[in-house]
Each structure stands twice: as structure tokens, then as C-alpha cells.
Amino acid sequence: MITKDQLKKEIEGLPEDLLDQIYQFIKTIKRDDQGKAKIRSFKLKGQFDNINIHEKAYK
């Protein structure tokens, strides 16, 4: 298993001109919280219209 220290050591050994490319690569693969799917809501005139269904589902 690769650790952060091993990755840092490898990055430190790379030429300076590649650092920008490496940063861009890491930035693109980094998990983005904005990419989460949103739950659509519907007004069905019933018991679930005025509650937080996400909260209820994960209690």
C-alpha cells in the first residue's frame, strides 16, 4: 500500500517543470463534494411533503 509520505518523496524527486502538470492531475481526480446527486422533491399533497426525507432515511 502506498502512503502519503511515499507519494511526497516521489513528487519531490520530479523536475520543476512537471509540477504544474502533476498539480492539475491531482486537482482533477480529487473528490468533489459538489458532484453529489441531489434528491428531487415532489409535492404529492401527502405525508412526506413537509419533512426532510434524507434525514428520515439515514437516522
C-alpha positions, 0 to 999 in steps of 0.5 A: 500500500502506498502512503502519503509520505511515499507519494511526497518523496516521489513528487519531490524527486520530479523536475520543476517543470512537471509540477504544474502538470502533476498539480492539475492531475491531482486537482482533477481526480480529487473528490468533489463534494459538489458532484453529489446527486441531489434528491428531487422533491415532489409535492404529492399533497401527502405525508412526506411533503413537509419533512426532510426525507434524507434525514428520515432515511439515514437516522 
